[in-house]
Amino acid sequence: MTPRLKLFKEIDCIRERDDVIFLSAITSLFESGHANYTKETKLKLIQNIVAEVKYDQTHGMPINIITPEYRIAIVETAYELSKYDIWNLLEYIKRYVIISGNKNGNKRLSDFD
């Protein structure tokens, strides 16, 4: 197995846990900036989510559509993905994730075995 294929299989394992979280994590990662997604950033984002929930609960705000746990899972997955080289992530996305008009997307490596 080539190093690149091994790397793609690792990313595939992250994706298999939850497709929606994976796609949301990719979005979060690129919106925040790959290089800026540090452990400190991750912890700060999680603290902000927890603070928002506490504020909402004490002020009688309606419950969010996306649960705090789900939002935290997105942040943690984005942080996990940030450990991979940006060009490897982009190549994985190009090959295996559907992005408007990408005919090859939404396949996993196991689909090619």
C-alpha positions in Angstrom: 0.0 0.0 0.0 1.4 3.4 -1.0 1.8 6.1 1.6 -0.9 8.2 -0.1 -3.4 5.3 -0.2 -2.7 4.7 3.5 -3.4 8.4 4.2 -6.6 8.3 2.2 -7.7 5.3 4.1 -7.2 7.2 7.4 -9.3 10.1 6.1 -11.9 7.6 4.9 -12.1 6.2 8.5 -12.8 9.7 9.8 -15.5 10.2 7.1 -17.2 6.8 7.8 -18.0 7.9 11.4 -20.5 10.4 10.1 -20.7 11.9 6.6 -22.5 15.0 7.6 -20.1 15.8 10.4 -17.2 15.1 8.0 -18.6 17.5 5.4 -19.4 20.1 8.0 -15.9 19.7 9.5 -14.3 20.2 6.0 -16.4 23.4 5.7 -15.4 24.6 9.1 -11.7 23.8 8.5 -11.6 25.8 5.2 -13.7 28.7 6.6 -11.3 29.1 9.6 -8.2 28.3 7.7 -6.3 25.1 7.8 -3.2 26.6 9.4 -5.3 28.4 12.0 -7.0 25.2 13.3 -4.8 24.6 16.3 -5.6 22.8 19.5 -6.2 26.2 21.2 -8.6 27.1 18.4 -10.5 23.9 18.9 -10.7 24.4 22.7 -11.9 28.0 22.3 -14.6 27.0 19.8 -15.8 24.3 22.2 -15.8 26.8 25.1 -17.9 29.2 22.9 -20.4 26.5 22.1 -20.8 25.6 25.8 -21.1 29.3 26.8 -23.8 29.8 24.1 -25.8 26.8 25.5 -25.5 28.1 29.1 -26.6 31.6 27.9 -29.5 30.2 25.9 -30.7 28.1 28.8 -30.5 30.9 31.4 -32.3 33.3 29.1 -35.0 30.9 27.9 -33.8 30.9 24.3 -35.2 28.2 22.0 -33.2 25.0 21.5 -30.9 25.1 18.4 -31.6 22.7 15.5 -28.0 21.4 15.8 -27.3 20.1 19.3 -24.2 21.3 21.1 -22.8 17.8 21.1 -23.1 17.7 17.3 -21.4 21.1 16.9 -18.6 20.0 19.2 -18.2 16.8 17.1 -17.8 19.0 14.0 -15.1 21.1 15.6 -13.3 18.0 16.9 -13.4 16.4 13.4 -12.2 19.6 11.8 -9.3 19.6 14.2 -8.5 16.0 13.4 -8.5 16.7 9.7 -6.3 19.8 10.2 -3.5 17.4 11.0 -3.4 16.3 7.4 -1.5 18.2 4.7 -3.9 20.6 3.0 -3.0 19.3 -0.5 -3.7 15.7 0.5 -7.1 16.8 1.9 -7.9 18.6 -1.3 -6.9 15.6 -3.4 -9.1 13.3 -1.2 -12.0 15.7 -1.6 -11.5 15.9 -5.4 -11.5 12.1 -5.7 -14.0 10.9 -3.2 -16.4 13.7 -2.1 -19.3 15.0 -4.2 -18.9 18.7 -4.8 -21.4 20.2 -7.3 -20.7 18.6 -10.6 -17.9 16.2 -9.5 -18.9 12.9 -11.2 -16.3 10.9 -9.2 -17.3 12.1 -5.8 -19.1 10.4 -2.9 -17.1 7.2 -3.2 -15.0 5.6 -0.5 -11.8 3.7 -1.0 -13.6 0.5 -0.1 -15.8 1.1 -3.3 -12.7 0.4 -5.3 -11.5 -2.8 -3.6 
